[in-house]
Amino acid sequence: MKIRGLRWWMISLIMLGAVINYLTRSTLAVAAPTLLTELGISTKEYSYITAAFQGAIMLQPLCGYVLDVIGLKFGFAMFAAAWSVICMAHGFATNWHTLAVLRGMLGLAEGSANPAGMKAVSEWFPARERGMAGGIFNIGASFGSMLAPPLVVWAILHYNWQSAFVITGALGLVWVAAWLLLYDAPARHRRLSQEEAQHIAAGQEQHLEGDGKRPSILSIFKMRNFWGIALPRFLADPAWGTLSFWVPLYLTTVRHFDLAQIAMFAWLPFLAADLGCLFGPMVVLALQKRGVRLINARRGAFTLGACMMMGVAFVGFVDSPYAAIALLSLAGFAHQTLSVTVITMSSDLFRRNEVATVAGMCGTFGNFGLLIFSLMIGGLMATVGYTPFFVSLAVLDLVAALLLWTLVREKTS
């Protein structure tokens, strides 16, 4: 029997891996109001814990390099098994120092997700389908973050905060078994039909075919297009980190939500983000149908998302907590609209044997921006509040759009 849609099953499988990835990394944020109280951890110390994660996840180029060298199937399984076990170990932490070490280890392992996703997109999809495939993969990030509030709150209310980490980590090990059983590269997959293999090959850009060599990080650093993706990621990614790591605390300390209300409302920005993952690629396809070239279409979608992100600037000025939730949900939708487009560009502009490495390097810049922003929130929130940070997120994305238009050059031959 011929399989004509195997590539969509493969991207769905890796999307589930991203769900687990973001579920495990979001567990701490949802458990934070309870965990900080029980362990006597201050807001400033919490910023150190989140900074440890962000500092370690900046080693994404190492993850990408490993995936490019040893292959996606076994490389990603190795990283996923590691982050699952480390997540479960969080339940045994007794102070912020232990949590910081564990978060650092988790960040290193979880930094593999984005390079893995982009590598799968570049291998399995022709150029025209990559945007939608990248959007489906990125749904995993927002869906995992969306799933965290109800699941973690349920675990805390029925058991304790420690059980939340054990449960989410165990789910990761189940996914690893499924990944090893079902995934393989197109060249080796026994269920890939000749018709679909030809469809994938026919839509690949010839000038992006890999040369079989290991990727050179130094040569990538010299490329203008790398900086055209990396700098916008540096400016835009703090928005996602704010939604993931700080919104539950914001809702607790500023909007006075209790744990049940967090379970009811904290997932809504991530539901909106899921829709943004699909909206961004749809905008790109609509622009292409009107004759806009691929890279310009992606830049157009990014710019639209940046304009919508202006809504987050008003979160601190509205009186109603529900209006604040609505604006945060708009921010989730807008961020994923722009994020999925810029992340996918690594597979549009770089060779197959470089994609995971480039995606990892760009992820380093994105997480470095998030690290700086998170430390600033932890250090200044007590004196200036959250409002200046919400305003700055809107400004940063507009600057990111300007850089994307200025620096990136489309390769056609």
C-alpha positions as a printed NumPy array, in Angstrom:
array([[ 0.   ,  0.   ,  0.   ],
       [ 1.4  ,  3.403, -0.966],
       [ 1.665,  6.046,  1.749],
       [ 1.15 ,  9.518,  0.288],
       [ 1.061, 11.528,  3.508],
       [ 3.84 ,  9.972,  5.546],
       [ 5.687, 13.289,  5.829],
       [ 2.711, 14.768,  7.73 ],
       [ 2.714, 11.835, 10.126],
       [ 6.419, 12.379, 10.743],
       [ 6.016, 16.088, 11.497],
       [ 3.082, 15.246, 13.784],
       [ 5.301, 12.801, 15.659],
       [ 8.026, 15.365, 16.196],
       [ 5.343, 17.922, 17.124],
       [ 4.324, 15.586, 19.955],
       [ 7.954, 15.629, 21.055],
       [ 7.782, 19.423, 21.169],
       [ 4.589, 19.171, 23.242],
       [ 6.464, 17.102, 25.833],
       [ 9.464, 19.443, 25.618],
       [ 7.428, 22.536, 26.446],
       [ 5.224, 20.729, 28.94 ],
       [ 8.262, 19.738, 31.004],
       [ 9.887, 23.165, 30.782],
       [ 6.586, 24.916, 31.696],
       [ 5.939, 22.74 , 34.739],
       [ 8.123, 24.927, 36.941],
       [ 6.355, 28.157, 35.969],
       [ 2.914, 26.775, 36.87 ],
       [ 4.174, 25.188, 40.086],
       [ 6.155, 28.311, 41.026],
       [ 3.539, 30.013, 43.286],
       [ 3.311, 26.821, 45.388],
       [ 6.929, 25.751, 45.112],
       [ 8.383, 29.155, 46.004],
       [ 6.241, 29.327, 49.123],
       [ 7.029, 25.812, 50.343],
       [10.789, 26.075, 49.713],
       [11.103, 29.716, 50.787],
       [12.45 , 30.905, 47.421],
       [12.367, 34.636, 46.622],
       [11.432, 36.205, 43.294],
       [15.056, 37.155, 42.726],
       [16.206, 33.587, 43.394],
       [13.508, 32.365, 41.022],
       [14.994, 34.586, 38.322],
       [18.34 , 32.846, 38.922],
       [16.636, 29.471, 38.462],
       [15.065, 30.524, 35.171],
       [18.354, 32.12 , 34.121],
       [20.141, 28.797, 34.624],
       [17.749, 27.216, 32.151],
       [18.162, 30.025, 29.642],
       [21.925, 30.031, 29.974],
       [22.149, 26.298, 29.301],
       [19.634, 26.262, 26.462],
       [21.912, 28.74 , 24.693],
       [24.066, 25.696, 23.92 ],
       [21.571, 24.802, 21.178],
       [24.351, 24.903, 18.551],
       [25.929, 21.929, 20.317],
       [22.612, 20.062, 20.128],
       [22.179, 21.012, 16.474],
       [25.715, 19.924, 15.637],
       [25.163, 16.548, 17.322],
       [21.914, 16.068, 15.386],
       [23.594, 16.982, 12.092],
       [26.485, 14.574, 12.753],
       [24.855, 11.47 , 14.297],
       [21.402, 11.84 , 12.763],
       [17.99 , 12.941, 13.94 ],
       [16.486,  9.635, 15.018],
       [18.963,  8.562, 17.682],
       [20.242, 12.03 , 18.518],
       [16.827, 13.426, 19.399],
       [15.89 , 10.263, 21.318],
       [19.025, 10.683, 23.429],
       [18.234, 14.301, 24.28 ],
       [14.544, 13.581, 24.964],
       [15.333, 10.724, 27.338],
       [17.761, 13.   , 29.181],
       [15.306, 15.877, 29.633],
       [12.586, 13.474, 30.8  ],
       [14.751, 12.009, 33.572],
       [16.025, 15.461, 34.6  ],
       [12.472, 16.778, 34.812],
       [11.499, 13.933, 37.134],
       [14.524, 14.757, 39.308],
       [13.081, 18.243, 39.945],
       [10.653, 16.592, 42.347],
       [13.521, 15.8  , 44.721],
       [14.856, 19.367, 44.956],
       [14.849, 21.004, 48.405],
       [16.315, 24.459, 47.673],
       [16.812, 26.954, 44.878],
       [20.447, 25.932, 44.327],
       [19.434, 22.368, 43.416],
       [16.647, 23.637, 41.203],
       [19.063, 25.953, 39.401],
       [21.437, 23.061, 38.657],
       [18.596, 20.865, 37.427],
       [17.182, 23.678, 35.291],
       [20.586, 24.132, 33.707],
       [20.776, 20.444, 32.853],
       [17.208, 20.548, 31.535],
       [17.99 , 23.553, 29.347],
       [20.949, 21.794, 27.749],
       [18.88 , 18.725, 26.828],
       [15.757, 20.628, 25.776],
       [17.748, 22.887, 23.481],
       [17.617, 20.033, 20.973],
       [13.921, 20.466, 20.15 ],
       [14.045, 23.414, 17.768],
       [17.074, 22.184, 15.765],
       [15.448, 18.749, 15.555],
       [12.189, 20.186, 14.294],
       [13.842, 22.318, 11.636],
       [16.007, 19.415, 10.503],
       [12.919, 17.221, 10.103],
       [11.164, 19.989,  8.152],
       [14.126, 20.416,  5.79 ],
       [14.453, 16.657,  5.183],
       [10.798, 15.72 ,  4.792],
       [ 9.197, 18.699,  3.038],
       [ 9.521, 20.575, -0.248],
       [10.014, 24.327,  0.026],
       [ 6.362, 25.242, -0.539],
       [ 5.16 , 23.052,  2.349],
       [ 7.842, 23.974,  4.883],
       [ 5.945, 26.908,  6.348],
       [ 2.908, 24.819,  7.239],
       [ 5.119, 21.951,  8.444],
       [ 7.044, 24.388, 10.647],
       [ 3.748, 25.746, 11.928],
       [ 2.551, 22.266, 12.881],
       [ 5.833, 21.58 , 14.654],
       [ 5.639, 24.868, 16.557],
       [ 2.115, 24.05 , 17.728],
       [ 3.931, 21.66 , 20.045],
       [ 5.524, 24.582, 21.896],
       [ 2.285, 26.401, 22.575],
       [ 0.206, 23.25 , 23.141],
       [ 2.714, 21.915, 25.659],
       [ 2.667, 25.258, 27.469],
       [-1.15 , 25.287, 27.265],
       [-1.387, 21.778, 28.717],
       [ 0.859, 22.61 , 31.667],
       [-1.512, 24.776, 33.786],
       [-4.427, 22.306, 34.109],
       [-2.19 , 19.23 , 34.377],
       [ 0.256, 20.698, 36.907],
       [-2.48 , 22.291, 39.031],
       [-4.352, 18.969, 39.034],
       [-1.209, 17.166, 40.237],
       [-0.579, 19.754, 42.966],
       [-4.166, 19.749, 44.236],
       [-4.457, 15.948, 44.253],
       [-0.898, 15.072, 45.284],
       [ 1.878, 17.686, 45.614],
       [ 4.124, 19.874, 43.474],
       [ 6.773, 17.133, 43.296],
       [ 4.378, 14.769, 41.515],
       [ 3.852, 17.301, 38.721],
       [ 7.488, 16.959, 37.645],
       [ 7.435, 13.159, 37.9  ],
       [ 4.283, 12.869, 35.771],
       [ 5.428, 15.206, 33.006],
       [ 8.877, 13.594, 32.884],
       [ 7.38 , 10.107, 32.633],
       [ 5.299, 11.204, 29.64 ],
       [ 8.559, 12.095, 27.899],
       [ 9.921,  8.575, 28.265],
       [ 6.737,  7.178, 26.682],
       [ 7.255,  9.488, 23.694],
       [10.9  ,  8.387, 23.293],
       [ 9.77 ,  4.784, 22.852],
       [ 7.249,  5.84 , 20.194],
       [ 9.861,  7.975, 18.39 ],
       [12.386,  5.141, 18.145],
       [ 9.687,  2.791, 16.881],
       [ 8.121,  5.048, 14.238],
       [10.621,  7.644, 12.992],
       [13.328,  7.394, 10.348],
       [14.877,  9.636,  7.703],
       [13.169,  9.702,  4.262],
       [16.048,  7.83 ,  2.623],
       [15.628,  4.925,  5.044],
       [11.93 ,  4.903,  5.873],
       [10.403,  1.626,  4.724],
       [ 6.876,  3.041,  4.428],
       [ 7.75 ,  6.014,  2.22 ],
       [ 6.278,  5.491, -1.24 ],
       [ 8.273,  6.298, -4.368],
       [ 5.601,  8.81 , -5.346],
       [ 5.952, 10.766, -2.116],
       [ 9.745, 10.556, -2.208],
       [ 9.7  , 12.125, -5.675],
       [ 7.295, 14.805, -4.475],
       [ 9.677, 15.747, -1.65 ],
       [12.769, 15.711, -3.86 ],
       [11.157, 17.734, -6.651],
       [10.364, 20.61 , -4.296],
       [13.833, 20.919, -2.762],
       [16.079, 23.82 , -3.773],
       [19.156, 22.432, -5.521],
       [21.464, 25.122, -4.129],
       [20.575, 24.018, -0.591],
       [21.5  , 20.37 , -1.045],
       [24.046, 19.238,  1.541],
       [27.598, 18.449,  0.457],
       [28.081, 15.682,  3.016],
       [30.548, 17.712,  5.072],
       [30.167, 18.585,  8.711],
       [28.783, 22.102,  9.203],
       [31.32 , 24.85 ,  9.899],
       [30.177, 27.132, 12.709],
       [32.816, 29.721, 11.807],
       [31.638, 29.965,  8.201],
       [28.013, 30.265,  9.354],
       [28.956, 33.183, 11.602],
       [30.306, 34.982,  8.545],
       [27.002, 34.734,  6.665],
       [24.749, 37.788,  6.507],
       [21.62 , 35.642,  6.45 ],
       [22.556, 34.041,  9.757],
       [22.552, 37.438, 11.45 ],
       [19.357, 38.303,  9.606],
       [17.628, 35.479, 11.498],
       [19.606, 35.481, 14.752],
       [19.168, 39.16 , 15.66 ],
       [15.371, 39.159, 15.192],
       [15.258, 36.008, 17.348],
       [17.294, 37.836, 20.015],
       [14.711, 40.619, 20.114],
       [11.521, 38.576, 19.668],
       [12.044, 35.512, 21.88 ],
       [11.748, 37.362, 25.24 ],
       [ 7.995, 37.532, 24.567],
       [ 7.67 , 33.746, 24.678],
       [ 9.813, 33.487, 27.785],
       [ 7.663, 36.086, 29.517],
       [ 4.486, 34.157, 28.697],
       [ 6.02 , 30.839, 29.743],
       [ 7.94 , 31.742, 32.904],
       [ 6.444, 34.922, 34.355],
       [ 2.726, 35.11 , 33.516],
       [ 1.627, 32.668, 36.28 ],
       [ 3.505, 34.756, 38.85 ],
       [ 2.117, 37.965, 37.33 ],
       [-1.43 , 36.634, 37.589],
       [-0.808, 35.612, 41.203],
       [ 0.984, 38.693, 42.519],
       [-0.578, 41.489, 40.443],
       [-3.998, 40.173, 39.393],
       [-4.431, 38.125, 42.611],
       [-5.427, 34.874, 40.901],
       [-5.512, 31.738, 43.03 ],
       [-4.31 , 28.334, 41.842],
       [-7.713, 27.347, 40.471],
       [-7.98 , 30.576, 38.45 ],
       [-4.506, 30.018, 37.03 ],
       [-5.625, 26.568, 35.887],
       [-8.676, 28.178, 34.253],
       [-7.003, 31.094, 32.48 ],
       [-3.196, 30.717, 32.22 ],
       [-3.481, 28.33 , 29.256],
       [-5.438, 30.749, 27.067],
       [-2.407, 32.652, 25.685],
       [-0.996, 29.325, 24.536],
       [-4.249, 28.282, 22.876],
       [-4.068, 31.55 , 20.948],
       [-0.437, 30.757, 20.185],
       [-1.506, 27.447, 18.622],
       [-3.695, 29.396, 16.219],
       [-0.799, 31.751, 15.479],
       [ 1.344, 28.767, 14.476],
       [-1.128, 28.065, 11.681],
       [-1.978, 31.683, 10.873],
       [ 1.639, 32.638, 10.08 ],
       [ 2.078, 29.966,  7.377],
       [-1.367, 30.79 ,  5.975],
       [-0.318, 34.416,  5.569],
       [ 2.849, 33.284,  3.787],
       [ 0.87 , 31.061,  1.391],
       [-1.642, 33.838,  0.694],
       [ 1.168, 36.266, -0.155],
       [ 2.859, 33.683, -2.396],
       [-0.385, 33.185, -4.325],
       [-0.272, 36.915, -5.037],
       [ 3.197, 36.634, -6.526],
       [ 5.305, 37.486, -3.467],
       [ 8.552, 35.502, -3.287],
       [ 8.958, 33.041, -0.408],
       [11.412, 35.017,  1.741],
       [ 9.492, 38.265,  1.326],
       [ 6.283, 36.443,  2.187],
       [ 7.857, 35.187,  5.393],
       [ 9.064, 38.697,  6.219],
       [ 5.565, 40.023,  5.563],
       [ 4.031, 37.523,  7.989],
       [ 6.658, 38.397, 10.607],
       [ 5.875, 42.1  , 10.246],
       [ 2.141, 41.478, 10.626],
       [ 2.82 , 39.55 , 13.833],
       [ 5.053, 42.366, 15.126],
       [ 2.288, 44.906, 14.534],
       [-0.218, 42.737, 16.419],
       [ 2.273, 42.429, 19.299],
       [ 1.687, 46.118, 20.035],
       [-1.372, 45.003, 22.003],
       [ 0.807, 43.534, 24.774],
       [ 1.994, 47.041, 25.662],
       [-1.422, 47.738, 27.235],
       [-1.531, 44.719, 29.59 ],
       [-0.398, 46.758, 32.578],
       [-2.818, 49.624, 31.896],
       [-6.146, 47.766, 31.84 ],
       [-8.104, 47.418, 35.082],
       [-9.885, 44.173, 34.26 ],
       [-7.813, 40.996, 34.78 ],
       [-9.832, 39.394, 31.982],
       [-8.855, 42.178, 29.6  ],
       [-5.246, 41.515, 30.605],
       [-5.713, 37.818, 29.796],
       [-7.191, 38.79 , 26.417],
       [-4.195, 40.998, 25.61 ],
       [-1.776, 38.294, 26.727],
       [-3.636, 35.873, 24.45 ],
       [-3.245, 38.328, 21.574],
       [ 0.464, 38.409, 22.39 ],
       [ 0.633, 34.608, 22.216],
       [-1.126, 34.614, 18.835],
       [ 1.043, 37.426, 17.461],
       [ 4.311, 35.994, 18.727],
       [ 3.777, 32.577, 17.2  ],
       [ 2.645, 34.206, 13.953],
       [ 6.038, 35.866, 13.631],
       [ 8.109, 33.235, 15.406],
       [ 7.18 , 30.303, 13.168],
       [ 8.093, 32.316, 10.072],
       [11.561, 33.368, 11.21 ],
       [12.383, 29.931, 12.64 ],
       [11.431, 28.231,  9.359],
       [13.759, 30.528,  7.411],
       [16.769, 28.477,  8.516],
       [15.524, 25.701,  6.211],
       [14.955, 28.223,  3.382],
       [18.396, 29.827,  3.457],
       [20.885, 27.14 ,  4.521],
       [22.005, 23.738,  3.234],
       [20.499, 20.513,  4.56 ],
       [23.635, 19.581,  6.513],
       [23.659, 23.013,  8.192],
       [19.988, 23.463,  9.134],
       [20.049, 21.973, 12.638],
       [23.287, 23.78 , 13.488],
       [21.954, 27.122, 12.206],
       [18.636, 26.639, 14.009],
       [20.545, 25.91 , 17.201],
       [22.784, 28.948, 16.811],
       [19.795, 31.216, 16.172],
       [18.098, 29.651, 19.18 ],
       [21.124, 30.635, 21.254],
       [20.605, 34.272, 20.359],
       [16.894, 34.006, 21.076],
       [17.494, 32.472, 24.475],
       [20.227, 34.973, 25.264],
       [17.686, 37.732, 24.736],
       [15.237, 35.844, 26.932],
       [17.935, 35.382, 29.607],
       [18.674, 39.103, 29.782],
       [14.988, 39.969, 29.856],
       [14.219, 37.415, 32.576],
       [17.044, 38.66 , 34.809],
       [15.829, 42.228, 34.356],
       [12.29 , 41.225, 35.376],
       [13.603, 39.403, 38.452],
       [15.836, 42.32 , 39.453],
       [13.53 , 45.248, 38.669],
       [ 9.975, 43.933, 38.985],
       [ 9.785, 44.83 , 42.693],
       [10.609, 48.479, 41.962],
       [ 9.149, 49.215, 38.498],
       [ 6.503, 46.49 , 38.14 ],
       [ 5.667, 44.456, 35.041],
       [ 4.247, 47.251, 32.872],
       [ 7.557, 48.571, 31.412],
       [ 8.466, 45.039, 30.358],
       [ 5.162, 44.524, 28.539],
       [ 5.678, 47.813, 26.684],
       [ 9.225, 46.895, 25.707],
       [ 8.092, 43.569, 24.201],
       [ 6.009, 45.466, 21.644],
       [ 8.92 , 47.742, 20.705],
       [11.451, 44.914, 20.428],
       [ 9.361, 43.011, 17.879],
       [ 9.007, 46.064, 15.633],
       [12.794, 46.515, 15.655],
       [13.165, 42.792, 14.896],
       [10.941, 43.169, 11.814],
       [13.093, 46.054, 10.584],
       [16.251, 43.945, 10.931],
       [14.672, 41.014,  9.119],
       [13.902, 43.222,  6.115],
       [17.324, 44.865,  6.217],
       [19.687, 41.913,  6.624],
       [18.228, 38.807,  4.932],
       [19.014, 38.187,  1.275],
       [17.219, 35.466, -0.679],
       [19.398, 32.876, -2.429],
       [18.127, 31.739, -5.8  ],
       [21.068, 29.85 , -7.241]])
